[in-house]
Amino acid sequence: MTFKTVIQSGTEFFPSDDSSIKPKLEAGIYKINFDDRSGKLWFTSIKFSHDNIVDLPTPSFKQVVKEFEYFMTPECRQAFDSYGFLYKRSTLLYGPAGTGKSLLATRIIHKAVSEGAVVFFNPLPFVLEAAYKIMDQLQPETMIVVLFEEFDKLARKSEEDLLILLDGGNQRGNVIYLATTNHIDKISARMKRPGRFSSLVLVDYPDAESRRYYLESKMKITGTELDMWVAMSNGLSIDELKESVLSVKCLGNDLREVVQRIRFNRGLMPLDESPTDHKQAALDRIFADWAGRTKEEDECDGCNSHLCKDCNDPYEGN
C-alpha cells in the first residue's frame, strides 16, 4: 500500500492511502505504535511536560546546542550535499544520573520542532524502520529526530538492529539521533564507533559557574545568598539542585538539612567534614557494630585478623 496522508483521531494519527485528504504529520513529538497481528502502524502525539529549560554554561551543553543548531541550517545541509555525505547526525549523551542529559536532549528537540521536525520517542528499531517507509511516502522533506533514552537497555536487547539502523547499507538522511545513558560501560565498543554515533558527549556534575547560573535563573537571587547556595551545592547534580530549590523555596525546608539529606543519600561527605574525618567516621561506625568491642579486643590471637577463616582461635581477645 502507498500512503499519501494521515487521518487524525484525537491524539492518534493513522496513515492512509486516501489522496483526497491532504494533512501530514505536524511538527511535534510522537510515539510509534505497531500492532503485530495486523501489521498496522500509527502515531500518537505526546506532550513533553518539563520545567523551564535552562541553557547551562557547561562545555557539553554549549557544544551540543551549537552543533545541532548549526546542523539544522540550510548552509549545513548544503555542505553535507556538496561533500557527498548523508545528511544525518547522531550523539550519545552519557554521564552520572541526574546531570542534565535529558534536559539537553529536550533543548535540542524543542529547537528541532520549532524548525518543523517530527520527533519519535524511544521507538524499537524495527518499528522505526517501518515508520521511515511511511514518512518517505508521506513527507520525505520532513526532518526526523529520534530520541533513545536509557540507550544501554535498548542496545542490550536490539544491538544488531541498531547497528543496521545507524550504520547499515540502507540508512536514512535528514535525521538526528539523540541517545542518553547513565551506563556507557554497558554499551559495546562497536556501538560507540564514529560511524554509529558522530560524537560521545560526557554530561558531568555541574561546576560552580553552572550551579550559579542555574540557581540564579531559578530563584532570581544574587549576592551573598547566591554565593551560599553555590558553595553548599558543591558536588550536586542538576536534579539535586532542582530538589534543593523545590524543598527550600516551595516547601519551606532548611537548606542545610536538605543538602545534608541529599549528600547522605549519595554517600557523599556531610557538609563541614574533611575527607579524613569522613573516613574515620565510617570506620568508627563499622567498629561500633562489633557489639561495643574495641579493635584490639576483636583481633584474633593467631593471625591478627578480624574475620579469620583459617585459624581456630575463639576470638576471645588478649
LUMBA-179153 format. One record per residue (C-alpha): y negated, x, z; residue in three letters. Coordinates in Angstrom, 1 decimal. Each point is the difference from the previous one (the first is absolute). Last residue first. Layout:
[[Y,X,Z],ALA]
...
This chain:
[[10.6,44.1,74.6],ASN]
[[0.6,-3.2,-2.0],GLY]
[[2.9,-2.4,0.3],GLU]
[[0.5,-0.4,-3.7],TYR]
[[3.8,-0.2,0.3],PRO]
[[0.6,3.4,-1.8],ASP]
[[2.8,-0.5,-2.5],ASN]
[[-1.8,1.9,-2.7],CYS]
[[0.3,-0.7,-3.8],ASP]
[[-2.0,-3.3,-0.3],LYS]
[[-3.0,1.0,2.0],CYS]
[[-3.0,-2.3,-0.2],LEU]
[[-2.6,1.6,2.2],HIS]
[[1.2,3.5,-0.8],SER]
[[-0.2,3.1,2.3],ASN]
[[3.5,1.1,-1.0],CYS]
[[2.2,-0.1,3.1],GLY]
[[-2.3,-1.2,2.6],ASP]
[[-1.1,-3.0,-2.1],CYS]
[[-3.7,-0.7,0.3],GLU]
[[-1.0,-3.3,1.5],ASP]
[[-1.4,1.2,3.3],GLU]
[[-2.2,2.6,-1.7],GLU]
[[-1.6,-2.6,-2.3],LYS]
[[-0.8,-2.2,2.9],THR]
[[1.9,-3.2,0.9],ARG]
[[-1.8,-3.4,0.2],GLY]
[[2.7,-1.9,-1.6],ALA]
[[0.1,2.2,-3.1],TRP]
[[-2.4,-2.3,-1.8],ASP]
[[-2.9,1.9,1.6],ALA]
[[1.0,3.1,-2.0],PHE]
[[-0.7,-1.8,-3.2],ILE]
[[-3.3,-1.4,1.1],ARG]
[[-1.1,3.4,1.2],ASP]
[[0.9,1.5,-3.4],LEU]
[[-2.1,-2.6,-1.8],ALA]
[[-2.9,0.7,2.3],ALA]
[[0.4,3.7,-0.6],GLN]
[[-0.2,-0.5,-3.8],LYS]
[[-3.1,-2.2,0.3],HIS]
[[-1.7,2.4,2.3],ASP]
[[0.6,2.9,-2.4],THR]
[[-1.2,-2.1,-2.9],PRO]
[[-3.2,-0.8,1.9],SER]
[[-0.7,-3.4,1.5],GLU]
[[-3.4,-1.7,-0.2],ASP]
[[1.4,-2.9,-2.1],LEU]
[[3.7,-0.5,0.2],PRO]
[[2.1,2.2,-2.3],MET]
[[1.6,-1.8,-2.9],LEU]
[[3.4,-1.8,0.1],GLY]
[[-1.2,-2.6,-2.5],ARG]
[[0.3,-2.9,2.5],ASN]
[[-1.8,2.2,2.7],PHE]
[[-2.8,0.8,-2.4],ARG]
[[-0.5,-3.7,-0.8],ILE]
[[0.0,-0.9,3.7],ARG]
[[-2.4,2.8,0.9],GLN]
[[-2.3,-1.1,-2.8],VAL]
[[-0.1,-3.6,1.2],VAL]
[[-0.5,1.1,3.7],GLU]
[[-2.9,2.3,-1.1],ARG]
[[-1.6,-2.7,-2.1],LEU]
[[0.1,-2.8,2.7],ASP]
[[1.0,-3.4,-1.3],ASN]
[[-2.4,-2.7,-1.0],GLY]
[[2.2,-1.7,-2.6],LEU]
[[-2.2,0.2,-3.1],CYS]
[[-2.0,3.2,0.6],LYS]
[[2.6,2.0,2.0],VAL]
[[3.3,-1.2,-1.3],SER]
[[-1.2,-0.4,-3.6],LEU]
[[-1.7,3.4,-0.1],VAL]
[[3.0,1.8,1.5],SER]
[[2.5,-1.9,-2.2],GLU]
[[-2.0,1.0,-3.1],LYS]
[[-0.1,3.6,1.1],LEU]
[[3.8,-0.2,0.5],GLU]
[[0.5,-1.4,-3.5],ASP]
[[-2.2,2.8,-1.4],ILE]
[[2.1,2.6,1.9],SER]
[[-1.0,1.6,3.3],LEU]
[[0.0,3.7,0.6],GLY]
[[-3.6,0.1,1.5],ASN]
[[-1.0,-3.5,1.0],SER]
[[-1.7,1.0,3.2],MET]
[[-2.4,2.4,-1.7],ALA]
[[-1.0,-2.4,-2.8],VAL]
[[-0.5,-2.8,2.5],TRP]
[[-2.2,2.1,2.2],MET]
[[-2.1,1.3,-2.9],ASP]
[[-0.5,-3.6,-1.1],LEU]
[[-1.3,-1.0,3.4],GLU]
[[-2.2,3.2,0.1],THR]
[[-1.8,-0.8,-3.1],GLY]
[[0.9,-2.8,-2.5],THR]
[[1.8,-3.4,0.0],ILE]
[[0.4,-2.4,-3.0],LYS]
[[3.5,-1.0,1.3],MET]
[[2.2,0.1,-3.1],LYS]
[[-1.9,2.4,-2.2],SER]
[[-0.9,2.3,2.9],GLU]
[[3.6,0.1,1.1],LEU]
[[1.3,0.8,-3.5],TYR]
[[-2.6,2.6,-0.7],TYR]
[[0.4,1.7,3.3],ARG]
[[3.8,0.0,-0.4],ARG]
[[-0.4,1.6,-3.4],SER]
[[-2.2,2.7,1.2],GLU]
[[2.2,0.7,3.0],ALA]
[[3.1,0.4,-2.1],ASP]
[[2.2,-2.9,-1.1],PRO]
[[3.8,0.3,0.4],TYR]
[[1.6,0.8,-3.3],ASP]
[[0.2,-1.6,-3.5],VAL]
[[1.9,2.7,-2.0],LEU]
[[-0.2,-0.6,-3.7],VAL]
[[2.9,0.5,-2.5],LEU]
[[-1.3,0.0,-3.5],SER]
[[1.0,-1.0,-3.5],SER]
[[3.2,-1.5,1.3],PHE]
[[3.1,-0.3,-2.3],ARG]
[[-0.8,2.8,-2.4],GLY]
[[-1.6,2.0,2.8],PRO]
[[3.4,0.2,1.9],ARG]
[[0.2,-2.0,3.2],LYS]
[[3.0,-2.0,-1.0],MET]
[[1.9,3.1,-0.8],ARG]
[[-0.6,1.3,3.5],ALA]
[[1.6,-3.0,1.6],SER]
[[-2.0,-2.3,2.3],ILE]
[[1.0,0.0,3.7],LYS]
[[-2.3,2.9,0.8],ASP]
[[-2.9,-2.1,-1.2],ILE]
[[0.5,-2.2,3.0],HIS]
[[-3.1,-2.0,0.8],ASN]
[[-0.2,-1.3,-3.6],THR]
[[-2.4,-1.4,-2.5],THR]
[[0.2,-0.6,-3.8],ALA]
[[-2.6,-0.7,-2.6],LEU]
[[1.0,-0.2,-3.6],TYR]
[[-2.8,-0.6,-2.6],ILE]
[[0.7,-1.5,-3.4],VAL]
[[-1.5,-0.1,-3.5],ASN]
[[3.1,1.6,-1.5],GLY]
[[3.6,-1.1,0.5],ARG]
[[2.9,2.4,0.0],GLN]
[[3.1,-0.4,-2.2],ASN]
[[1.5,3.5,0.0],GLY]
[[0.0,0.3,3.8],GLY]
[[-2.6,1.5,2.3],ASP]
[[-1.2,-2.6,2.5],LEU]
[[2.4,-2.9,-0.9],LEU]
[[3.0,2.2,-0.8],ILE]
[[-0.4,1.8,3.3],LEU]
[[-0.6,-3.3,1.8],LEU]
[[3.3,-1.4,-1.3],ASP]
[[1.9,3.1,1.1],GLU]
[[-1.6,-0.1,3.5],GLU]
[[0.6,-3.7,0.7],SER]
[[1.2,-0.3,3.6],LYS]
[[-1.2,3.3,1.5],ARG]
[[-3.1,-0.1,-2.0],ALA]
[[-0.9,-3.5,1.2],LEU]
[[0.2,1.1,3.6],LYS]
[[-2.0,3.2,-0.6],ASP]
[[-2.7,-2.1,-1.8],PHE]
[[-1.1,-1.7,3.2],GLU]
[[-2.6,-1.8,-2.2],GLU]
[[0.4,0.1,-3.8],PHE]
[[-3.2,-1.3,-1.7],LEU]
[[0.1,-0.5,-3.7],VAL]
[[-3.4,-0.2,-1.9],VAL]
[[0.0,-1.5,-3.4],ILE]
[[-2.8,0.3,-2.6],MET]
[[-0.3,-2.9,-2.4],THR]
[[-0.1,0.7,-3.7],GLU]
[[3.7,-1.0,-0.5],PRO]
[[-0.9,-3.6,0.9],GLN]
[[2.8,-2.5,-0.5],LEU]
[[2.7,1.9,-1.9],GLN]
[[-0.4,3.3,1.8],ASP]
[[-0.3,-2.0,3.2],MET]
[[3.3,-1.6,-0.5],ILE]
[[1.8,3.3,-0.7],LYS]
[[-1.7,1.6,2.9],TYR]
[[1.2,-2.8,2.3],ALA]
[[3.6,0.8,-1.0],ALA]
[[-0.5,3.6,0.8],GLU]
[[-1.6,-0.9,3.4],LEU]
[[3.1,-2.1,0.8],VAL]
[[2.3,3.0,-0.7],PHE]
[[-2.2,2.2,2.2],PRO]
[[-0.2,-2.3,3.0],LEU]
[[-3.6,-1.1,0.5],PRO]
[[-2.2,1.0,3.0],ASN]
[[-3.2,-1.7,-1.0],PHE]
[[-1.0,-0.4,-3.7],PHE]
[[-3.7,0.4,-0.6],VAL]
[[-1.7,-1.4,-3.2],VAL]
[[-3.1,1.9,-1.1],ALA]
[[-3.4,-1.5,-1.0],GLY]
[[-2.4,2.7,1.1],GLU]
[[-0.6,-1.7,3.3],SER]
[[3.8,-0.1,0.4],VAL]
[[0.1,3.8,-0.4],ALA]
[[-2.7,0.6,2.6],LYS]
[[1.7,-2.3,2.5],HIS]
[[3.3,1.8,-0.6],ILE]
[[-1.5,3.5,0.5],ILE]
[[-1.5,-1.0,3.4],ARG]
[[3.3,-1.7,1.0],THR]
[[1.9,3.2,-0.7],ALA]
[[-2.4,1.9,2.3],LEU]
[[0.3,-2.5,2.8],LEU]
[[3.8,0.0,-0.5],SER]
[[0.0,3.8,0.5],LYS]
[[-2.4,-0.1,2.9],GLY]
[[1.5,2.1,2.8],THR]
[[2.1,-2.7,1.5],GLY]
[[3.4,1.7,-0.3],ALA]
[[0.0,3.7,-0.7],PRO]
[[-0.5,1.3,-3.6],GLY]
[[0.7,-0.9,-3.6],TYR]
[[-1.9,-1.4,-2.9],LEU]
[[2.0,0.3,-3.3],LEU]
[[-2.2,-0.2,-3.1],THR]
[[0.7,-1.2,-3.5],SER]
[[-2.1,0.0,-3.2],ARG]
[[0.5,-1.6,-3.4],LYS]
[[-1.6,0.3,-3.4],TYR]
[[2.8,1.7,-2.0],LEU]
[[-1.3,3.4,-1.1],PHE]
[[-0.8,0.9,-3.6],GLY]
[[-3.0,2.2,0.7],TYR]
[[-2.4,-2.4,-1.6],SER]
[[1.6,-3.0,1.6],ASP]
[[-0.2,1.3,3.5],PHE]
[[-3.7,1.0,-0.6],ALA]
[[-0.7,-3.5,-1.4],GLN]
[[1.4,-1.6,3.2],ARG]
[[-2.2,2.3,2.1],CYS]
[[-3.1,-0.9,-1.9],GLU]
[[0.8,-3.7,0.2],PRO]
[[-0.1,0.3,3.8],THR]
[[3.0,-1.0,2.3],MET]
[[1.1,3.6,0.5],PHE]
[[-3.5,0.8,1.3],TYR]
[[0.4,-2.4,2.9],GLU]
[[3.5,1.2,0.5],PHE]
[[-1.0,3.7,0.4],GLU]
[[-3.0,-0.6,2.2],LYS]
[[1.8,-2.4,2.3],VAL]
[[3.0,2.3,0.4],VAL]
[[-2.0,3.2,0.7],GLN]
[[-2.5,-1.6,2.3],LYS]
[[2.7,-1.7,2.1],PHE]
[[2.1,3.2,0.2],SER]
[[-3.0,2.2,0.8],PRO]
[[-1.0,-2.3,2.9],THR]
[[-3.5,-1.7,-0.2],PRO]
[[1.6,-3.5,0.7],LEU]
[[-1.0,-2.8,-2.3],ASP]
[[0.2,-2.9,2.5],VAL]
[[1.7,-3.2,-1.3],ILE]
[[-0.9,-3.1,2.0],ASN]
[[3.2,-1.1,1.7],ASP]
[[2.9,-1.4,-1.9],HIS]
[[1.5,-3.1,-1.5],SER]
[[1.5,0.6,-3.4],PHE]
[[0.4,-3.2,-2.0],LYS]
[[3.1,-0.8,-1.9],ILE]
[[0.4,-1.5,-3.5],SER]
[[3.7,-0.8,-0.7],THR]
[[1.4,1.1,-3.3],PHE]
[[3.0,-1.3,-2.0],TRP]
[[3.4,1.2,-1.3],LEU]
[[2.9,-2.0,-1.2],LYS]
[[3.5,1.6,-0.3],GLY]
[[1.5,-3.4,0.9],SER]
[[2.5,1.3,2.6],ARG]
[[-1.9,3.1,1.1],ASP]
[[-3.3,-1.7,0.6],ASP]
[[-2.9,2.5,-0.1],PHE]
[[-3.3,-0.2,1.8],ASN]
[[-2.8,2.6,-0.5],ILE]
[[-2.6,0.1,2.7],LYS]
[[-3.6,0.0,-1.2],TYR]
[[-3.4,1.5,0.7],ILE]
[[-3.0,-0.9,-2.2],GLY]
[[-1.5,0.0,-3.5],ALA]
[[1.1,-3.2,-1.7],GLU]
[[3.4,-0.5,-1.7],LEU]
[[-0.9,-1.6,-3.3],LYS]
[[-1.1,-3.5,-0.9],PRO]
[[0.2,-1.2,-3.6],LYS]
[[2.3,-3.0,-0.2],ILE]
[[0.7,-1.2,-3.5],SER]
[[2.4,3.0,-0.6],SER]
[[2.6,-1.5,2.4],ASP]
[[2.4,2.9,0.4],ASP]
[[-0.4,0.0,3.8],SER]
[[-0.2,2.5,2.9],PRO]
[[-0.2,-1.8,3.4],PHE]
[[-2.9,0.7,2.4],PHE]
[[0.4,-1.2,3.6],GLU]
[[-3.0,-0.3,2.4],THR]
[[-0.4,-3.7,-0.7],GLY]
[[1.8,-0.6,-3.2],SER]
[[-1.4,2.2,-2.8],GLN]
[[1.6,0.2,-3.5],ILE]
[[0.0,3.4,-1.5],VAL]
[[-0.5,0.9,-3.7],THR]
[[1.6,1.2,-3.2],LYS]
[[3.6,0.9,1.0],PHE]
[[2.5,0.8,-2.7],THR]
[[3.5,-1.2,0.8],MET]
